[in-house]
């Protein structure tokens, strides 16, 4: 049932079967009708009968696998997907890429990670523009990375689980509100999805007690259909929660295909109790909106939805809550968070960390819990798997955390539970270590072209310490983004980006002592040098002025540094020929300035030839004295030092290439 709550109408609807066997047509048609109405338990019974008689067409195998996959029964799903993939490899059938992904996810439920990785390689090969495949290709050592993140918590089952489904905990002061379809939840109503009762909201007053008292949260809030995933404002005066598209006045509503969507509702608390829940204005009968979460200041509501603009089966969105209780326009959280898979069950901690469940990010199997640090402006950073024991090869989701106490709860369908889904509590094992508690910060940025400001994807980005030793290396993604998480506080780093044909770019980043700070440093790389006839290398290379001491023409150290840049270009372009032109200002006799500029010109050419190993034939030049002033500061004209400086210049004009 919980699968429907985060997936709802986000499922792929496959075409009707055509087996070509009249004896099986009736059974297949009946099974397909059950499947298309999301009655997966009934559908799989009929499909299994068909398959048992040897009629295992690709379409039958797909729907059998999907009927288990979409209810979170991954081990069973893997059996049918295995047959599907094998049949596809042995025939002419072009298997949709999504089935390689589903098969890989299902294999992880039995810890068959090597075979799962093979399927992900196939998935990425045939569907290379998919974020899930790109993440897998970049994180081939994901099991090691997850292992590093693991062990930060100690987890155990709570005492208020039942033999049914218990999940989606939320804090209500010191109490816990959660969703369950245990006895007394909804009477005789049964959900076709998995032949289970519908869920209600329940409350446990002392969640740590070994014999806790569990009661329904509010009689007016619960209905005969699904209520789940709640979040309360800090003052406990307002609750947001998920419900089927149902109100007592309008009854159960469906979309054009007959599917009941999920919606968000809000209720206010008063001395008389909770108000009649009101539907939020950005809901729709045509898509699902579910699983609310609040920012620490209570001014932003996060949720999961498959509304238009969603990248995958469900994305995470946010919407501003105005002071009068109205709402802004929903905003998608973007590609750092959302994939072509399922992103759902968000939660925002007091330290502004966004936890969410996903099967699109690289994990251990099924849904895994991930975390990212939200910046002050609400933008997201790179997401990280929180590791074991929170995550497992089963579905793990719905994590909530009290940052101050270092404890919280999450939901899981792992085999060690007593029900289909169970709630687990956890505590931090080390308050000085870990992504969630240490004084770690996050260095992020985008690699760009310094001339055009265009994004430069696939650039190599190195994080170096103050001794210039490489600490970590990343590759910027297709949007030019890179991230170095968990860097030490109060430390100096060098971030260096390089890309073939571009000049490297560096930035010094000094971290502070603020916990969880996100430091953004975009890196701007210089594009390949393009030299054309008539170009002045002084302008192309943005050379500093070639200074000489007063009345002298020897090359000073600062001038030598600029000339080395000219030498580098002439070595890179061996056919390049340059005419060196030296100029003075007008503040001396004309003849004197002509001689001085000629001597400086000869010194400049001699330095390039002698120190750069450049053939003398590739250089020509002369001194022009004050004959080619760039402004009106001629003889007898009073001008500022800055104006005279414009005339004291060296030009390196390209005359052959």
Order of alpha helices (4+ residues) and beta strands (2+ residues): alpha-alpha-alpha-alpha-alpha-alpha-alpha-alpha-alpha-beta-beta-beta-beta-beta-beta-beta-beta-beta-beta-beta-beta-beta-beta-beta-beta-beta-beta-beta-beta-beta-beta-beta-beta-beta-beta-beta-beta-beta-beta-beta-beta-beta-alpha-alpha-beta-alpha-beta-alpha-beta
